[in-house]
Amino acid sequence: MKIVFMGTPDFAVPSLKALIEKYGVECVFTQPDKRQGRGKKIAYSPVKEEALKHDIEVIQPIKLKDEKEMIKNLKDLEPDFIIVVAFGQILTKEVLDIPKYGCINLHGSILPMYRGAAPINWAIINGEKVSGNTTMLMDVGLDTGDMLLKDEVEITDDMTAGELYEILKDRGADLLIQTIEGLVNGTIEREKQTDETFYAKMLNKDMAKIDWSKSAKDIKNLIRGLNPWPIAFTNYEDKVMKIYESEVKDTKGNVEAGTILKVSKEGILVSCGEGSLLIKRIQFPGKKALTVKEYLNGYKIEEGTTLK
């Protein structure tokens, strides 16, 4: 079995590990190294770091579609599969047609819903109760290829995007192995995708500002969906308050949305467009994230203040 792996972030690492253990991997494609941090030191992608541990050749195209020599070498390799997990580059039809069994992609949603860059976050922001992974046979569209296998995961009421990410990251590796075996054995039936979808666009910091005129439930979902990045925030007086954890309450004061109704060791109760939200874990600039109880040991939050 000849397998070429394409991936970049830590989400792809368990899948790479599983493929190495089960079949071996001929080579790994990942995004070019980047300079990170204050010192602007060169940083390898998590996938490159894992590949190097196993002495696997690492190839880092700036844009694979423009790298004719790389594509020729890929054709000469005659892989059975190209496995793609969050690679970060679009593959042309020329590349998609290379492997014997096709290019297989692991996507962190139950397709056809939540195609796009941030499916895990948007599933939680939109209040979904179920998410999961889908393997698909890639085509030239964006997450539009024929579906192969699915693995559903329950989204609990307090689950964050980070927690769901970790679950799907690990379970995706098993789903990929099942998919490869099923395709080789001829036991998987391909399923066409419908056009019914929600496009999970890339996250940005602008969408993290809380609109208190929305319902407490919607705000809580935003807080969960943007944790661990970029973290939902509001302004308390002249300071940015990041919010990591919250709870929906039925209390509704006859006041402007965003008004702090009550402050206690349980949290900061804030009026919303519908219901109220108990803020339980916060962070101010230059400080570490604390429970409200911990924060109140040294600081004060004024009731009646309106969060903006």
VOPAGU-2260 file (C-alpha; in pm, 1 decimal, decimal comma):
REM VOPAGU-2260
SITE   aa  ch    i         X         Y         Z
SITE  MET   A    0       0,0       0,0       0,0
SITE  LYS   A    1     149,2     333,4    -105,7
SITE  ILE   A    2       6,4     628,3      85,7
SITE  VAL   A    3      89,2     998,0      49,5
SITE  PHE   A    4     -30,0    1218,9     334,0
SITE  MET   A    5    -118,4    1588,2     310,1
SITE  GLY   A    6    -191,6    1785,8     627,0
SITE  THR   A    7     -69,3    2071,5     842,7
SITE  PRO   A    8    -217,8    2136,2    1192,9
SITE  ASP   A    9    -227,9    1914,6    1500,2
SITE  PHE   A   10    -577,8    1798,1    1397,4
SITE  ALA   A   11    -405,7    1589,1    1129,3
SITE  VAL   A   12    -140,0    1431,1    1352,6
SITE  PRO   A   13    -341,2    1136,3    1497,1
SITE  SER   A   14    -444,5    1043,3    1142,4
SITE  LEU   A   15     -82,7    1051,9    1024,0
SITE  LYS   A   16      26,7     840,0    1321,2
SITE  ALA   A   17    -244,4     581,0    1252,7
SITE  LEU   A   18    -152,9     556,8     884,3
SITE  ILE   A   19     218,0     518,5     960,8
SITE  GLU   A   20     145,2     239,0    1209,2
SITE  LYS   A   21    -103,8      55,4     988,3
SITE  TYR   A   22      37,6      94,7     637,8
SITE  GLY   A   23     343,9     318,5     633,4
SITE  VAL   A   24     352,7     655,1     458,0
SITE  GLU   A   25     569,2     724,7     151,9
SITE  CYS   A   26     593,1    1102,5     194,7
SITE  VAL   A   27     418,4    1394,5     361,5
SITE  PHE   A   28     307,7    1724,2     209,8
SITE  THR   A   29     255,9    2014,8     448,8
SITE  GLN   A   30     249,2    2393,6     442,8
SITE  PRO   A   31     581,1    2586,7     435,6
SITE  ASP   A   32     751,0    2670,7     765,1
SITE  LYS   A   33     647,4    2999,3     927,4
SITE  ARG   A   34     811,5    3247,6    1158,8
SITE  GLN   A   35     627,2    3271,1    1489,9
SITE  GLY   A   36     645,6    3444,8    1824,2
SITE  ARG   A   37     835,5    3754,5    1930,2
SITE  GLY   A   38    1165,4    3610,4    1819,2
SITE  LYS   A   39    1023,1    3521,3    1476,1
SITE  LYS   A   40    1179,7    3178,7    1497,5
SITE  ILE   A   41    1111,1    2926,9    1224,0
SITE  ALA   A   42     830,4    2692,7    1330,4
SITE  TYR   A   43     748,2    2357,2    1170,6
SITE  SER   A   44     388,7    2247,9    1127,4
SITE  PRO   A   45     276,4    1974,0    1371,9
SITE  VAL   A   46     249,5    1734,1    1077,2
SITE  LYS   A   47     609,9    1802,7     970,4
SITE  GLU   A   48     732,7    1746,4    1325,5
SITE  GLU   A   49     555,9    1408,9    1339,2
SITE  ALA   A   50     682,2    1303,0     996,0
SITE  LEU   A   51    1042,6    1384,5    1087,6
SITE  LYS   A   52    1016,1    1162,8    1397,0
SITE  HIS   A   53     960,6     871,4    1158,9
SITE  ASP   A   54    1220,3     977,8     898,8
SITE  ILE   A   55     950,3    1035,7     638,1
SITE  GLU   A   56    1025,9    1271,3     349,9
SITE  VAL   A   57     855,5    1609,6     395,2
SITE  ILE   A   58     756,5    1820,3      94,6
SITE  GLN   A   59     645,0    2181,2     144,8
SITE  PRO   A   60     504,9    2344,9    -167,6
SITE  ILE   A   61     412,5    2712,0    -159,9
SITE  LYS   A   62     134,3    2628,4    -406,1
SITE  LEU   A   63     124,2    2266,3    -513,8
SITE  LYS   A   64     -76,4    2346,3    -827,4
SITE  ASP   A   65     219,5    2550,0    -960,5
SITE  GLU   A   66     489,0    2294,6    -872,5
SITE  LYS   A   67     511,0    2089,9   -1194,2
SITE  GLU   A   68     817,4    1890,9   -1085,7
SITE  MET   A   69     652,9    1793,2    -755,6
SITE  ILE   A   70     339,2    1680,2    -937,5
SITE  LYS   A   71     549,1    1475,3   -1182,3
SITE  ASN   A   72     729,0    1306,0    -892,7
SITE  LEU   A   73     393,6    1235,2    -730,2
SITE  LYS   A   74     272,8    1067,3   -1049,3
SITE  ASP   A   75     593,3     861,3   -1069,7
SITE  LEU   A   76     533,0     737,4    -714,9
SITE  GLU   A   77     199,1     584,3    -825,6
SITE  PRO   A   78      30,4     606,0    -482,7
SITE  ASP   A   79    -274,7     398,4    -396,5
SITE  PHE   A   80    -414,0     681,5    -183,5
SITE  ILE   A   81    -354,4    1046,7    -116,1
SITE  ILE   A   82    -496,4    1119,8     229,4
SITE  VAL   A   83    -577,8    1484,5     303,8
SITE  VAL   A   84    -648,2    1620,0     653,3
SITE  ALA   A   85    -656,0    1999,7     684,3
SITE  PHE   A   86    -373,6    2050,2     433,7
SITE  GLY   A   87    -467,1    2409,5     357,7
SITE  GLN   A   88    -425,5    2405,6     -20,7
SITE  ILE   A   89    -668,0    2335,7    -305,0
SITE  LEU   A   90    -582,0    2027,3    -510,7
SITE  THR   A   91    -624,0    2042,4    -888,6
SITE  LYS   A   92    -789,8    1769,1   -1093,0
SITE  GLU   A   93    -442,9    1670,5   -1215,6
SITE  VAL   A   94    -343,0    1581,1    -857,9
SITE  LEU   A   95    -681,2    1432,2    -765,1
SITE  ASP   A   96    -653,3    1187,4   -1054,6
SITE  ILE   A   97    -312,0    1052,2    -952,2
SITE  PRO   A   98    -385,5     787,8    -682,4
SITE  LYS   A   99    -535,1     447,7    -770,1
SITE  TYR   A  100    -819,7     473,1    -517,0
SITE  GLY   A  101    -846,6     852,1    -515,3
SITE  CYS   A  102    -778,1    1139,7    -277,4
SITE  ILE   A  103    -957,1    1086,3      53,4
SITE  ASN   A  104   -1032,5    1380,6     280,5
SITE  LEU   A  105   -1124,1    1376,3     649,0
SITE  HIS   A  106   -1358,8    1666,4     728,2
SITE  GLY   A  107   -1469,5    1768,6    1077,9
SITE  SER   A  108   -1845,4    1781,0    1021,4
SITE  ILE   A  109   -2135,8    1565,1     915,2
SITE  LEU   A  110   -2144,8    1657,4     548,9
SITE  PRO   A  111   -2307,8    1806,3     350,8
SITE  MET   A  112   -2355,9    2049,6     642,6
SITE  TYR   A  113   -2066,6    2273,1     746,0
SITE  ARG   A  114   -1838,6    2269,2     447,1
SITE  GLY   A  115   -1554,7    2518,3     480,1
SITE  ALA   A  116   -1269,2    2621,8     704,2
SITE  ALA   A  117   -1421,9    2620,8    1054,6
SITE  PRO   A  118   -1690,0    2347,6    1073,4
SITE  ILE   A  119   -1628,7    2259,0    1437,6
SITE  ASN   A  120   -1668,1    2616,3    1561,3
SITE  TRP   A  121   -1977,4    2695,1    1355,5
SITE  ALA   A  122   -2158,2    2377,7    1460,6
SITE  ILE   A  123   -2134,9    2496,6    1821,8
SITE  ILE   A  124   -2206,6    2863,3    1744,1
SITE  ASN   A  125   -2524,4    2753,0    1566,0
SITE  GLY   A  126   -2633,1    2537,7    1859,8
SITE  GLU   A  127   -2608,8    2198,5    1690,9
SITE  LYS   A  128   -2654,7    1891,8    1910,2
SITE  VAL   A  129   -2454,9    1656,0    1688,6
SITE  SER   A  130   -2131,5    1689,5    1494,8
SITE  GLY   A  131   -1875,0    1438,5    1377,3
SITE  ASN   A  132   -1634,3    1345,1    1100,0
SITE  THR   A  133   -1694,9    1257,1     737,2
SITE  THR   A  134   -1455,6    1095,9     493,8
SITE  MET   A  135   -1509,2    1182,6     129,4
SITE  LEU   A  136   -1363,0    1121,0    -213,0
SITE  MET   A  137   -1228,3    1460,8    -311,6
SITE  ASP   A  138   -1329,6    1648,8    -624,4
SITE  VAL   A  139   -1242,5    1997,5    -749,6
SITE  GLY   A  140   -1513,0    2163,5    -534,7
SITE  LEU   A  141   -1473,9    2280,6    -174,5
SITE  ASP   A  142   -1575,5    1982,2      43,2
SITE  THR   A  143   -1825,3    1870,8    -222,6
SITE  GLY   A  144   -1697,1    1521,4    -307,7
SITE  ASP   A  145   -1887,1    1194,7    -264,6
SITE  MET   A  146   -1925,5    1096,7     102,4
SITE  LEU   A  147   -1781,1     765,2     220,4
SITE  LEU   A  148   -1811,3     710,6     597,8
SITE  LYS   A  149   -1945,5     919,7     887,9
SITE  ASP   A  150   -1889,9     912,8    1263,6
SITE  GLU   A  151   -2131,8    1115,9    1476,3
SITE  VAL   A  152   -2045,7    1280,6    1809,1
SITE  GLU   A  153   -2291,3    1434,2    2056,1
SITE  ILE   A  154   -2234,7    1800,3    2138,2
SITE  THR   A  155   -2314,9    1850,1    2506,1
SITE  ASP   A  156   -2457,6    2179,9    2636,8
SITE  ASP   A  157   -2126,3    2305,0    2777,2
SITE  MET   A  158   -1885,0    2159,0    2523,0
SITE  THR   A  159   -1643,5    2411,6    2370,6
SITE  ALA   A  160   -1505,1    2410,5    2018,5
SITE  GLY   A  161   -1167,9    2312,8    2163,4
SITE  GLU   A  162   -1314,9    2008,6    2337,9
SITE  LEU   A  163   -1502,8    1895,4    2026,9
SITE  TYR   A  164   -1186,5    1949,0    1819,6
SITE  GLU   A  165    -991,0    1710,0    2043,7
SITE  ILE   A  166   -1260,9    1441,3    2019,3
SITE  LEU   A  167   -1289,2    1463,7    1639,9
SITE  LYS   A  168    -910,3    1479,2    1600,5
SITE  ASP   A  169    -864,8    1140,0    1767,8
SITE  ARG   A  170   -1173,2     967,9    1626,1
SITE  GLY   A  171   -1091,7    1083,0    1274,6
SITE  ALA   A  172    -787,6     856,0    1262,5
SITE  ASP   A  173   -1001,4     544,6    1314,0
SITE  LEU   A  174   -1251,4     660,6    1051,4
SITE  LEU   A  175    -973,3     702,1     795,2
SITE  ILE   A  176    -846,3     347,7     853,6
SITE  GLN   A  177   -1201,1     211,7     815,4
SITE  THR   A  178   -1240,8     412,9     495,4
SITE  ILE   A  179    -920,4     283,8     337,6
SITE  GLU   A  180   -1006,9     -75,1     423,4
SITE  GLY   A  181   -1360,7     -32,2     289,7
SITE  LEU   A  182   -1244,7     114,8     -40,5
SITE  VAL   A  183    -982,0    -154,6     -94,4
SITE  ASN   A  184   -1233,8    -429,5     -10,3
SITE  GLY   A  185   -1512,0    -268,5    -212,4
SITE  THR   A  186   -1752,3    -251,9      84,4
SITE  ILE   A  187   -1820,5     124,8      85,0
SITE  GLU   A  188   -2097,6     281,1    -119,6
SITE  ARG   A  189   -2029,9     638,7    -226,4
SITE  GLU   A  190   -2304,9     887,9    -145,7
SITE  LYS   A  191   -2357,8    1208,0    -344,0
SITE  GLN   A  192   -2384,2    1531,0    -146,6
SITE  THR   A  193   -2691,9    1750,0    -168,6
SITE  ASP   A  194   -2671,0    2127,3    -199,2
SITE  GLU   A  195   -2819,0    2173,6     149,8
SITE  THR   A  196   -2532,1    2309,7     355,6
SITE  PHE   A  197   -2406,4    2585,2     585,0
SITE  TYR   A  198   -2073,4    2729,8     476,8
SITE  ALA   A  199   -1842,7    2739,6     779,1
SITE  LYS   A  200   -1639,9    3048,9     697,7
SITE  MET   A  201   -1305,4    3122,7     858,9
SITE  LEU   A  202   -1312,8    3277,8    1205,9
SITE  ASN   A  203   -1195,2    3631,8    1279,7
SITE  LYS   A  204   -1162,7    3851,9    1586,5
SITE  ASP   A  205   -1438,4    4090,8    1475,1
SITE  MET   A  206   -1706,6    3825,1    1514,5
SITE  ALA   A  207   -1598,0    3770,5    1876,6
SITE  LYS   A  208   -1757,6    4092,9    2007,6
SITE  ILE   A  209   -2076,2    4003,4    2194,5
SITE  ASP   A  210   -2407,3    4159,0    2091,0
SITE  TRP   A  211   -2608,9    4161,8    2412,8
SITE  SER   A  212   -2936,3    4221,1    2225,4
SITE  LYS   A  213   -2921,5    3855,8    2119,0
SITE  SER   A  214   -3063,9    3575,5    2332,5
SITE  ALA   A  215   -2863,6    3437,3    2624,5
SITE  LYS   A  216   -2862,9    3098,3    2451,4
SITE  ASP   A  217   -2711,4    3240,9    2130,9
SITE  ILE   A  218   -2447,3    3431,6    2326,4
SITE  LYS   A  219   -2351,6    3123,2    2525,7
SITE  ASN   A  220   -2314,8    2927,7    2199,5
SITE  LEU   A  221   -2089,4    3201,1    2060,1
SITE  ILE   A  222   -1872,7    3187,5    2373,3
SITE  ARG   A  223   -1840,6    2807,7    2345,4
SITE  GLY   A  224   -1779,3    2816,8    1971,5
SITE  LEU   A  225   -1498,0    3073,2    1994,2
SITE  ASN   A  226   -1314,4    2896,2    2276,0
SITE  PRO   A  227   -1011,1    2850,4    2255,0
SITE  TRP   A  228    -981,0    3110,8    1975,3
SITE  PRO   A  229   -1046,6    3397,7    1924,6
SITE  ILE   A  230   -1246,6    3409,4    2255,2
SITE  ALA   A  231   -1571,6    3605,2    2277,6
SITE  PHE   A  232   -1539,6    3944,8    2447,3
SITE  THR   A  233   -1725,3    4251,1    2568,2
SITE  ASN   A  234   -1619,5    4586,4    2713,9
SITE  TYR   A  235   -1650,5    4649,7    3086,0
SITE  GLU   A  236   -1606,4    5024,1    3132,4
SITE  ASP   A  237   -1292,8    5090,6    2925,6
SITE  LYS   A  238   -1143,2    4740,7    2944,0
SITE  VAL   A  239   -1184,3    4435,3    2723,3
SITE  MET   A  240   -1336,4    4143,6    2915,0
SITE  LYS   A  241   -1285,3    3806,0    2750,3
SITE  ILE   A  242   -1543,3    3543,2    2843,9
SITE  TYR   A  243   -1456,1    3173,4    2856,3
SITE  GLU   A  244   -1754,4    3016,8    3030,2
SITE  SER   A  245   -2118,3    3106,2    3089,2
SITE  GLU   A  246   -2461,2    2971,2    3182,1
SITE  VAL   A  247   -2808,5    3062,5    3056,9
SITE  LYS   A  248   -3056,1    3191,9    3316,0
SITE  ASP   A  249   -3425,7    3281,3    3288,1
SITE  THR   A  250   -3393,6    3605,9    3486,0
SITE  LYS   A  251   -3470,5    3915,6    3278,3
SITE  GLY   A  252   -3447,8    4260,4    3428,7
SITE  ASN   A  253   -3646,3    4546,6    3278,0
SITE  VAL   A  254   -3322,1    4715,1    3174,4
SITE  GLU   A  255   -3103,6    4766,4    2870,2
SITE  ALA   A  256   -2947,0    4450,6    2726,2
SITE  GLY   A  257   -2590,7    4415,8    2854,2
SITE  THR   A  258   -2668,5    4555,4    3199,1
SITE  ILE   A  259   -2506,7    4375,4    3491,3
SITE  LEU   A  260   -2796,5    4261,9    3710,5
SITE  LYS   A  261   -2605,3    4092,5    3989,6
SITE  VAL   A  262   -2248,1    4012,6    4089,2
SITE  SER   A  263   -2171,9    3720,9    4321,4
SITE  LYS   A  264   -1920,5    3442,5    4366,7
SITE  GLU   A  265   -2138,2    3239,7    4126,5
SITE  GLY   A  266   -2071,0    3486,5    3846,1
SITE  ILE   A  267   -2179,5    3807,2    3673,3
SITE  LEU   A  268   -2548,5    3801,1    3574,5
SITE  VAL   A  269   -2610,0    4006,3    3258,2
SITE  SER   A  270   -2938,7    4102,1    3093,2
SITE  CYS   A  271   -2971,8    3983,9    2731,3
SITE  GLY   A  272   -3223,2    4037,6    2453,9
SITE  GLU   A  273   -3388,7    3719,8    2576,3
SITE  GLY   A  274   -3315,0    3582,1    2922,3
SITE  SER   A  275   -2989,4    3652,2    3101,0
SITE  LEU   A  276   -2638,9    3511,2    3104,3
SITE  LEU   A  277   -2428,4    3417,8    3404,4
SITE  ILE   A  278   -2064,5    3486,7    3316,8
SITE  LYS   A  279   -1846,9    3239,4    3509,0
SITE  ARG   A  280   -1490,6    3270,9    3378,8
SITE  ILE   A  281   -1326,7    3591,4    3253,4
SITE  GLN   A  282    -996,6    3749,5    3157,0
SITE  PHE   A  283    -884,2    4112,0    3149,2
SITE  PRO   A  284    -580,1    4243,0    2953,8
SITE  GLY   A  285    -249,4    4143,0    3109,0
SITE  LYS   A  286    -417,0    3901,1    3349,9
SITE  LYS   A  287    -473,8    3527,9    3339,1
SITE  ALA   A  288    -820,3    3378,5    3298,1
SITE  LEU   A  289   -1000,6    3345,0    3632,1
SITE  THR   A  290   -1335,0    3233,3    3765,6
SITE  VAL   A  291   -1545,0    3530,5    3872,8
SITE  LYS   A  292   -1510,9    3409,9    4231,9
SITE  GLU   A  293   -1130,3    3424,5    4200,0
SITE  TYR   A  294   -1141,2    3765,9    4030,9
SITE  LEU   A  295   -1359,3    3916,2    4305,5
SITE  ASN   A  296   -1097,0    3829,6    4565,9
SITE  GLY   A  297    -889,3    4123,1    4445,5
SITE  TYR   A  298   -1113,0    4333,9    4220,8
SITE  LYS   A  299   -1467,1    4463,5    4196,2
SITE  ILE   A  300   -1736,5    4445,4    3929,6
SITE  GLU   A  301   -2009,1    4707,9    3963,5
SITE  GLU   A  302   -2373,5    4606,7    3937,1
SITE  GLY   A  303   -2578,2    4830,9    3707,4
SITE  THR   A  304   -2287,7    4881,8    3465,6
SITE  THR   A  305   -2373,5    4817,6    3100,2
SITE  LEU   A  306   -2140,2    4597,8    2903,5
SITE  LYS   A  307   -2076,9    4727,5    2551,5
